Structure formats: structure tokens, C-alpha cells
């Protein structure tokens, strides 16, 4: 499976406004971060969970032992671009901590049980990130 090719196709389908093969359009966000090594923009399609005016994304990386690249990028530079539905806007990314993370993570695992499976597959703390319009 070529993840980069799947992501390119998903991004193109999302931006074209039509169906997205194998995904629910209303649960998909395109997150653009600035690369921590070269400073180039990188766009990653992922699911999100709406929480008031913020979107929540999860760095589960399907239970892999390492954080996903998009998360490492936004830790270096939390200024991101969000594309959701028909909107594109700048946002500020913040990793949830403490009680906010604990409560939110419990809700996310209850709503999307596969996150609990991802958590069992890794020793790292899976980051939950809030994207708030800037």
C-alpha cells in the first residue's frame, strides 16, 4: 500500500468537491503543517472530531511506535492551515494535556473504538490535538 499515493488521491478528490473513495467527506480534514526540516508545507488528510469551535485530531499513527510526521511538524510550528467542508482557514494547533486530554481521550475512544486498539498497540502517549481558528 502506497500511503503517499493514497493521500495525494484523497487530497485531490477532497479539493475537487466530489466523492472521496473509501472515506466520509464530512469526517475529513486536510491539515497543512510546515515541515520541521526544510520548511515546506505538507498536507495530510485525516479524520477529525468537532468540539465546539475547535477540531480535534489524533496522532495515533495506527498504533505505530512513533508519532506521525504531521504531529512532529506542528510541535515545531503550531501555525497550520485547515481545510474542512468548504472552508480553508489558518489555525493554531495545541496538544491537549492534563484533565482536558484525559476527558477528551475517553470520549474519543468511546466514540471511535479503534483508537483504544491503537493505544494498546503502542507504549507512547497518543497525542490529541486541538485545531482552533487563528
Order of alpha helices (4+ residues) and beta strands (2+ residues): alpha-beta-beta-beta-beta-alpha-beta-beta-alpha-alpha-beta
